[in-house]
Each structure stands twice: as structure tokens, then as C-alpha cells.
């Protein structure tokens, strides 16, 4: 669904919007989890490097 377009106010369009919104929230959560894992890995690498 593109933003900035006029959309008919129908139940079908509402369902499409809700599904799109749900997917966006899921993707955001996945990306946030990935960011946390990457930051943890970076912190571990920094700790290992500081021990050397």
C-alpha cells in the first residue's frame, strides 16, 4: 500500500491497512532484536580486544 494515495473507505481496504500495519510492527520488532544481538556481539568483541 502506497502512502499519499486516495483509498476507498471500504472494509477490504481497512483490512489491508491493518495487515500492512501488523507486518510493519513485526518487522520493526525483528530489526530491534537484530540490533540488540549485533550490539551484544560488538560489546563482546570489545571486551575480548581489551583483554589482549
PyMOL Python script that loads the backbone (N, CA, C, O; Angstrom):
from pymol import cmd

cmd.read_pdbstr("""\
ATOM      1  N   UNK A   1       0.856  -1.185   0.000  1.00  0.00           N
ATOM      2  CA  UNK A   1       0.000   0.000   0.000  1.00  0.00           C
ATOM      3  C   UNK A   1       0.893   1.236   0.000  1.00  0.00           C
ATOM      4  O   UNK A   1       1.776   1.367   0.848  1.00  0.00           O
ATOM      5  N   UNK A   2       0.675   2.111  -0.917  1.00  0.00           N
ATOM      6  CA  UNK A   2       1.443   3.340  -1.010  1.00  0.00           C
ATOM      7  C   UNK A   2       0.790   4.429  -0.182  1.00  0.00           C
ATOM      8  O   UNK A   2      -0.433   4.531  -0.086  1.00  0.00           O
ATOM      9  N   UNK A   3       1.647   5.232   0.407  1.00  0.00           N
ATOM     10  CA  UNK A   3       1.124   6.348   1.179  1.00  0.00           C
ATOM     11  C   UNK A   3       0.892   7.530   0.254  1.00  0.00           C
ATOM     12  O   UNK A   3       1.554   7.658  -0.776  1.00  0.00           O
ATOM     13  N   UNK A   4      -0.032   8.379   0.613  1.00  0.00           N
ATOM     14  CA  UNK A   4      -0.303   9.567  -0.165  1.00  0.00           C
ATOM     15  C   UNK A   4      -1.299   9.354  -1.277  1.00  0.00           C
ATOM     16  O   UNK A   4      -1.550  10.267  -2.064  1.00  0.00           O
ATOM     17  N   UNK A   5      -1.872   8.173  -1.361  1.00  0.00           N
ATOM     18  CA  UNK A   5      -2.875   7.918  -2.386  1.00  0.00           C
ATOM     19  C   UNK A   5      -4.250   7.924  -1.744  1.00  0.00           C
ATOM     20  O   UNK A   5      -4.410   7.554  -0.581  1.00  0.00           O
ATOM     21  N   UNK A   6      -5.240   8.349  -2.517  1.00  0.00           N
ATOM     22  CA  UNK A   6      -6.611   8.269  -2.026  1.00  0.00           C
ATOM     23  C   UNK A   6      -7.056   6.821  -2.093  1.00  0.00           C
ATOM     24  O   UNK A   6      -6.874   6.143  -3.105  1.00  0.00           O
ATOM     25  N   UNK A   7      -7.645   6.358  -0.994  1.00  0.00           N
ATOM     26  CA  UNK A   7      -8.073   4.966  -0.904  1.00  0.00           C
ATOM     27  C   UNK A   7      -9.548   4.956  -0.568  1.00  0.00           C
ATOM     28  O   UNK A   7     -10.012   5.731   0.268  1.00  0.00           O
ATOM     29  N   UNK A   8     -10.281   4.076  -1.224  1.00  0.00           N
ATOM     30  CA  UNK A   8     -11.706   3.951  -0.933  1.00  0.00           C
ATOM     31  C   UNK A   8     -11.887   3.463   0.505  1.00  0.00           C
ATOM     32  O   UNK A   8     -11.165   2.582   0.973  1.00  0.00           O
ATOM     33  N   UNK A   9     -12.857   4.047   1.188  1.00  0.00           N
ATOM     34  CA  UNK A   9     -13.121   3.686   2.579  1.00  0.00           C
ATOM     35  C   UNK A   9     -14.020   2.456   2.621  1.00  0.00           C
ATOM     36  O   UNK A   9     -15.227   2.544   2.848  1.00  0.00           O
ATOM     37  N   UNK A  10     -13.389   1.308   2.393  1.00  0.00           N
ATOM     38  CA  UNK A  10     -14.142   0.062   2.424  1.00  0.00           C
ATOM     39  C   UNK A  10     -13.532  -0.862   3.465  1.00  0.00           C
ATOM     40  O   UNK A  10     -12.406  -0.650   3.915  1.00  0.00           O
ATOM     41  N   UNK A  11     -14.281  -1.882   3.840  1.00  0.00           N
ATOM     42  CA  UNK A  11     -13.769  -2.838   4.823  1.00  0.00           C
ATOM     43  C   UNK A  11     -12.539  -3.562   4.288  1.00  0.00           C
ATOM     44  O   UNK A  11     -11.604  -3.850   5.035  1.00  0.00           O
ATOM     45  N   UNK A  12     -12.549  -3.848   3.009  1.00  0.00           N
ATOM     46  CA  UNK A  12     -11.405  -4.543   2.414  1.00  0.00           C
ATOM     47  C   UNK A  12     -10.145  -3.692   2.540  1.00  0.00           C
ATOM     48  O   UNK A  12      -9.084  -4.202   2.898  1.00  0.00           O
ATOM     49  N   UNK A  13     -10.258  -2.416   2.251  1.00  0.00           N
ATOM     50  CA  UNK A  13      -9.106  -1.519   2.374  1.00  0.00           C
ATOM     51  C   UNK A  13      -8.674  -1.395   3.830  1.00  0.00           C
ATOM     52  O   UNK A  13      -7.478  -1.309   4.110  1.00  0.00           O
ATOM     53  N   UNK A  14      -9.616  -1.385   4.751  1.00  0.00           N
ATOM     54  CA  UNK A  14      -9.285  -1.339   6.174  1.00  0.00           C
ATOM     55  C   UNK A  14      -8.510  -2.585   6.579  1.00  0.00           C
ATOM     56  O   UNK A  14      -7.516  -2.492   7.299  1.00  0.00           O
ATOM     57  N   UNK A  15      -8.957  -3.743   6.123  1.00  0.00           N
ATOM     58  CA  UNK A  15      -8.258  -4.987   6.437  1.00  0.00           C
ATOM     59  C   UNK A  15      -6.847  -4.983   5.856  1.00  0.00           C
ATOM     60  O   UNK A  15      -5.905  -5.440   6.504  1.00  0.00           O
ATOM     61  N   UNK A  16      -6.698  -4.464   4.627  1.00  0.00           N
ATOM     62  CA  UNK A  16      -5.375  -4.369   4.013  1.00  0.00           C
ATOM     63  C   UNK A  16      -4.466  -3.468   4.842  1.00  0.00           C
ATOM     64  O   UNK A  16      -3.302  -3.791   5.079  1.00  0.00           O
ATOM     65  N   UNK A  17      -5.014  -2.333   5.281  1.00  0.00           N
ATOM     66  CA  UNK A  17      -4.229  -1.396   6.079  1.00  0.00           C
ATOM     67  C   UNK A  17      -3.824  -2.020   7.402  1.00  0.00           C
ATOM     68  O   UNK A  17      -2.676  -1.887   7.827  1.00  0.00           O
ATOM     69  N   UNK A  18      -4.757  -2.702   8.057  1.00  0.00           N
ATOM     70  CA  UNK A  18      -4.450  -3.339   9.340  1.00  0.00           C
ATOM     71  C   UNK A  18      -3.365  -4.395   9.173  1.00  0.00           C
ATOM     72  O   UNK A  18      -2.442  -4.470   9.985  1.00  0.00           O
ATOM     73  N   UNK A  19      -3.468  -5.211   8.128  1.00  0.00           N
ATOM     74  CA  UNK A  19      -2.471  -6.252   7.873  1.00  0.00           C
ATOM     75  C   UNK A  19      -1.115  -5.625   7.606  1.00  0.00           C
ATOM     76  O   UNK A  19      -0.097  -6.088   8.122  1.00  0.00           O
ATOM     77  N   UNK A  20      -1.099  -4.578   6.804  1.00  0.00           N
ATOM     78  CA  UNK A  20       0.145  -3.884   6.500  1.00  0.00           C
ATOM     79  C   UNK A  20       0.755  -3.297   7.766  1.00  0.00           C
ATOM     80  O   UNK A  20       1.971  -3.351   7.954  1.00  0.00           O
ATOM     81  N   UNK A  21      -0.071  -2.745   8.621  1.00  0.00           N
ATOM     82  CA  UNK A  21       0.387  -2.172   9.880  1.00  0.00           C
ATOM     83  C   UNK A  21       0.951  -3.256  10.791  1.00  0.00           C
ATOM     84  O   UNK A  21       1.981  -3.053  11.435  1.00  0.00           O
ATOM     85  N   UNK A  22       0.288  -4.396  10.850  1.00  0.00           N
ATOM     86  CA  UNK A  22       0.768  -5.507  11.676  1.00  0.00           C
ATOM     87  C   UNK A  22       2.119  -6.008  11.181  1.00  0.00           C
ATOM     88  O   UNK A  22       3.010  -6.303  11.978  1.00  0.00           O
ATOM     89  N   UNK A  23       2.264  -6.102   9.882  1.00  0.00           N
ATOM     90  CA  UNK A  23       3.534  -6.550   9.311  1.00  0.00           C
ATOM     91  C   UNK A  23       4.638  -5.556   9.640  1.00  0.00           C
ATOM     92  O   UNK A  23       5.755  -5.954   9.970  1.00  0.00           O
ATOM     93  N   UNK A  24       4.335  -4.272   9.551  1.00  0.00           N
ATOM     94  CA  UNK A  24       5.326  -3.240   9.860  1.00  0.00           C
ATOM     95  C   UNK A  24       5.781  -3.344  11.311  1.00  0.00           C
ATOM     96  O   UNK A  24       6.969  -3.188  11.596  1.00  0.00           O
ATOM     97  N   UNK A  25       4.865  -3.604  12.224  1.00  0.00           N
ATOM     98  CA  UNK A  25       5.216  -3.750  13.641  1.00  0.00           C
ATOM     99  C   UNK A  25       6.098  -4.986  13.837  1.00  0.00           C
ATOM    100  O   UNK A  25       7.072  -4.943  14.589  1.00  0.00           O
ATOM    101  N   UNK A  26       5.758  -6.081  13.164  1.00  0.00           N
ATOM    102  CA  UNK A  26       6.557  -7.302  13.281  1.00  0.00           C
ATOM    103  C   UNK A  26       7.969  -7.083  12.745  1.00  0.00           C
ATOM    104  O   UNK A  26       8.941  -7.514  13.365  1.00  0.00           O
ATOM    105  N   UNK A  27       8.085  -6.425  11.615  1.00  0.00           N
ATOM    106  CA  UNK A  27       9.399  -6.154  11.030  1.00  0.00           C
ATOM    107  C   UNK A  27      10.204  -5.250  11.948  1.00  0.00           C
ATOM    108  O   UNK A  27      11.405  -5.458  12.126  1.00  0.00           O
ATOM    109  N   UNK A  28       9.560  -4.255  12.530  1.00  0.00           N
ATOM    110  CA  UNK A  28      10.250  -3.358  13.452  1.00  0.00           C
ATOM    111  C   UNK A  28      10.789  -4.130  14.650  1.00  0.00           C
ATOM    112  O   UNK A  28      11.910  -3.872  15.089  1.00  0.00           O
ATOM    113  N   UNK A  29      10.019  -5.067  15.186  1.00  0.00           N
ATOM    114  CA  UNK A  29      10.458  -5.870  16.324  1.00  0.00           C
ATOM    115  C   UNK A  29      11.639  -6.762  15.935  1.00  0.00           C
ATOM    116  O   UNK A  29      12.594  -6.904  16.698  1.00  0.00           O
ATOM    117  N   UNK A  30      11.566  -7.355  14.753  1.00  0.00           N
ATOM    118  CA  UNK A  30      12.668  -8.200  14.282  1.00  0.00           C
ATOM    119  C   UNK A  30      13.944  -7.382  14.135  1.00  0.00           C
ATOM    120  O   UNK A  30      15.017  -7.820  14.551  1.00  0.00           O
ATOM    121  N   UNK A  31      13.832  -6.200  13.546  1.00  0.00           N
ATOM    122  CA  UNK A  31      15.004  -5.340  13.374  1.00  0.00           C
ATOM    123  C   UNK A  31      15.559  -4.880  14.716  1.00  0.00           C
ATOM    124  O   UNK A  31      16.775  -4.775  14.875  1.00  0.00           O
ATOM    125  N   UNK A  32      14.692  -4.605  15.680  1.00  0.00           N
ATOM    126  CA  UNK A  32      15.136  -4.210  17.013  1.00  0.00           C
ATOM    127  C   UNK A  32      15.879  -5.361  17.689  1.00  0.00           C
ATOM    128  O   UNK A  32      16.918  -5.148  18.313  1.00  0.00           O
ATOM    129  N   UNK A  33      15.349  -6.574  17.566  1.00  0.00           N
ATOM    130  CA  UNK A  33      16.022  -7.746  18.131  1.00  0.00           C
ATOM    131  C   UNK A  33      17.388  -7.950  17.479  1.00  0.00           C
ATOM    132  O   UNK A  33      18.368  -8.255  18.159  1.00  0.00           O
ATOM    133  N   UNK A  34      17.446  -7.782  16.171  1.00  0.00           N
ATOM    134  CA  UNK A  34      18.705  -7.931  15.446  1.00  0.00           C
ATOM    135  C   UNK A  34      19.717  -6.883  15.909  1.00  0.00           C
ATOM    136  O   UNK A  34      20.897  -7.187  16.080  1.00  0.00           O
ATOM    137  N   UNK A  35      19.255  -5.660  16.108  1.00  0.00           N
ATOM    138  CA  UNK A  35      20.142  -4.592  16.582  1.00  0.00           C
ATOM    139  C   UNK A  35      20.715  -4.940  17.948  1.00  0.00           C
ATOM    140  O   UNK A  35      21.900  -4.723  18.200  1.00  0.00           O
ATOM    141  N   UNK A  36      19.874  -5.480  18.834  1.00  0.00           N
ATOM    142  CA  UNK A  36      20.335  -5.855  20.174  1.00  0.00           C
ATOM    143  C   UNK A  36      21.402  -6.944  20.111  1.00  0.00           C
ATOM    144  O   UNK A  36      22.398  -6.888  20.832  1.00  0.00           O
ATOM    145  N   UNK A  37      21.188  -7.936  19.245  1.00  0.00           N
ATOM    146  CA  UNK A  37      22.167  -9.017  19.096  1.00  0.00           C
ATOM    147  C   UNK A  37      23.481  -8.471  18.555  1.00  0.00           C
ATOM    148  O   UNK A  37      24.551  -8.833  19.045  1.00  0.00           O
ATOM    149  N   UNK A  38      23.410  -7.610  17.556  1.00  0.00           N
ATOM    150  CA  UNK A  38      24.625  -7.036  16.989  1.00  0.00           C
ATOM    151  C   UNK A  38      25.380  -6.198  18.017  1.00  0.00           C
ATOM    152  O   UNK A  38      26.608  -6.268  18.087  1.00  0.00           O
ATOM    153  N   UNK A  39      24.670  -5.417  18.807  1.00  0.00           N
ATOM    154  CA  UNK A  39      25.329  -4.617  19.843  1.00  0.00           C
ATOM    155  C   UNK A  39      25.981  -5.507  20.893  1.00  0.00           C
ATOM    156  O   UNK A  39      27.070  -5.202  21.378  1.00  0.00           O
ATOM    157  N   UNK A  40      25.321  -6.602  21.244  1.00  0.00           N
ATOM    158  CA  UNK A  40      25.895  -7.541  22.210  1.00  0.00           C
ATOM    159  C   UNK A  40      27.176  -8.147  21.654  1.00  0.00           C
ATOM    160  O   UNK A  40      28.173  -8.261  22.368  1.00  0.00           O
ATOM    161  N   UNK A  41      27.152  -8.537  20.382  1.00  0.00           N
ATOM    162  CA  UNK A  41      28.350  -9.094  19.745  1.00  0.00           C
ATOM    163  C   UNK A  41      29.484  -8.079  19.709  1.00  0.00           C
ATOM    164  O   UNK A  41      30.639  -8.431  19.946  1.00  0.00           O
ATOM    165  N   UNK A  42      29.167  -6.840  19.419  1.00  0.00           N
ATOM    166  CA  UNK A  42      30.192  -5.791  19.392  1.00  0.00           C
ATOM    167  C   UNK A  42      30.785  -5.599  20.778  1.00  0.00           C
ATOM    168  O   UNK A  42      32.000  -5.457  20.917  1.00  0.00           O
ATOM    169  N   UNK A  43      29.945  -5.592  21.805  1.00  0.00           N
ATOM    170  CA  UNK A  43      30.440  -5.443  23.173  1.00  0.00           C
ATOM    171  C   UNK A  43      31.365  -6.595  23.548  1.00  0.00           C
ATOM    172  O   UNK A  43      32.391  -6.379  24.193  1.00  0.00           O
ATOM    173  N   UNK A  44      31.011  -7.821  23.149  1.00  0.00           N
ATOM    174  CA  UNK A  44      31.858  -8.980  23.428  1.00  0.00           C
ATOM    175  C   UNK A  44      33.193  -8.862  22.708  1.00  0.00           C
ATOM    176  O   UNK A  44      34.234  -9.194  23.273  1.00  0.00           O
ATOM    177  N   UNK A  45      33.171  -8.391  21.467  1.00  0.00           N
ATOM    178  CA  UNK A  45      34.410  -8.217  20.714  1.00  0.00           C
ATOM    179  C   UNK A  45      35.298  -7.158  21.359  1.00  0.00           C
ATOM    180  O   UNK A  45      36.519  -7.309  21.401  1.00  0.00           O
ATOM    181  N   UNK A  46      34.692  -6.099  21.857  1.00  0.00           N
ATOM    182  CA  UNK A  46      35.457  -5.043  22.524  1.00  0.00           C
ATOM    183  C   UNK A  46      36.092  -5.580  23.796  1.00  0.00           C
ATOM    184  O   UNK A  46      37.249  -5.281  24.091  1.00  0.00           O
ATOM    185  N   UNK A  47      35.335  -6.374  24.554  1.00  0.00           N
ATOM    186  CA  UNK A  47      35.882  -6.952  25.787  1.00  0.00           C
ATOM    187  C   UNK A  47      37.042  -7.895  25.484  1.00  0.00           C
ATOM    188  O   UNK A  47      38.052  -7.876  26.187  1.00  0.00           O
ATOM    189  N   UNK A  48      36.909  -8.718  24.447  1.00  0.00           N
ATOM    190  CA  UNK A  48      37.991  -9.623  24.062  1.00  0.00           C
ATOM    191  C   UNK A  48      39.220  -8.843  23.612  1.00  0.00           C
ATOM    192  O   UNK A  48      40.347  -9.217  23.937  1.00  0.00           O
ATOM    193  N   UNK A  49      39.011  -7.776  22.875  1.00  0.00           N
ATOM    194  CA  UNK A  49      40.129  -6.975  22.382  1.00  0.00           C
ATOM    195  C   UNK A  49      40.827  -6.252  23.527  1.00  0.00           C
ATOM    196  O   UNK A  49      42.044  -6.067  23.491  1.00  0.00           O
ATOM    197  N   UNK A  50      40.074  -5.843  24.539  1.00  0.00           N
ATOM    198  CA  UNK A  50      40.693  -5.127  25.659  1.00  0.00           C
ATOM    199  C   UNK A  50      41.482  -6.075  26.558  1.00  0.00           C
ATOM    200  O   UNK A  50      42.378  -5.633  27.278  1.00  0.00           O
ATOM    201  N   UNK A  51      41.165  -7.370  26.530  1.00  0.00           N
ATOM    202  CA  UNK A  51      41.913  -8.354  27.316  1.00  0.00           C
ATOM    203  C   UNK A  51      43.270  -8.636  26.689  1.00  0.00           C
ATOM    204  O   UNK A  51      44.219  -8.980  27.394  1.00  0.00           O
ATOM    205  N   UNK A  52      43.368  -8.495  25.392  1.00  0.00           N
ATOM    206  CA  UNK A  52      44.604  -8.834  24.675  1.00  0.00           C
ATOM    207  C   UNK A  52      45.686  -7.809  24.884  1.00  0.00           C
ATOM    208  O   UNK A  52      46.784  -7.952  24.347  1.00  0.00           O
TER     209      UNK A  52
END
""", "prot")
cmd.dss("prot")
cmd.show_as("cartoon", "prot")
cmd.util.cbc("prot")
cmd.orient("prot")
